[in-house]
Amino acid sequence: MRNLMALLYYLCALFGCSVGGTTIEHHTVVDGIDIVDSRVRISERIARFECQASRSGQCHYSLFRSECKPPAAGAAADPRCAQPAAERFALDAGATREIVGVAPGFKVCVSEDDGAVQADCKPAAH
C-alpha cells in the first residue's frame, strides 16, 4: 500500500499536480564553507530527504516522533525530549532518500557528524 501511495504522488508530481506540503531547510555556513546543506520536503505521509552538501561528505539525520520545545522558566522538561531518535540514517552529499508513511508532526535534526542528538537537535549528553 505504501508503494502504491508513493506511485500516485509521483504521478501527480509528474503531471504538475501539487499535493501541498512543507519544506524544511538546514543550511549552515562558516567562513564561506558549507558545513551542512539539507532540504526535507514533506507532503502527505512522504518525506524526501536531500543532502545537498556537507563538510564531512554526509548529512546525518535523526528523526523524532514529536516537536520538542524548550521548557518555560521554572517548568520541568518534556520527557519526550529525552527519548532517543525514532530513526537515524546518513546520506552522502548529493544523495536523496524518500520515506513513505512518516507520522505527522515528526521532528528532524541534521548535522555533518554522526553524534547522537536530543529532540531539540543539541548534542546528547554522554
ZIHU-V543418 format. One line per field, one symbol per residue. ss: DSSP state (a for helix, b for strand, c for the rest). psi: psi as a letter, one per 40 degrees, with the letter a starting at -180 (. if undefined). burial: + if it has 9 or more other C-alpha atoms within 8 Angstrom, else -. Layout:
# ZIHU-V543418
ss: ???
psi: ???
burial: ???
This chain:
# ZIHU-V543418
ss: caaaaaaaaaaaaacccccccbbbbbbbbbccbbbbbbbbbbbccbbbbbbbbbcccbbbbbbbccccccccccccccaaaaccccbbbbbbcccbbbbbccccccbbbbbcccccbcccccbccc
psi: ddddddddddddddeehheaaihhhhhhhhfehhdhhihhhhhbfhhhhhhdihdeeihhihhidiihiiiiheiiihddeeiiidihiihiheiihhhhfihieihhiiieieiiiieeeiiii.
burial: -----+--+--++------------++-+----++++++++++-+++++++++++-+++++++++-++--+------+--+---+--+-++++-++---+-+---++-++++----++++------
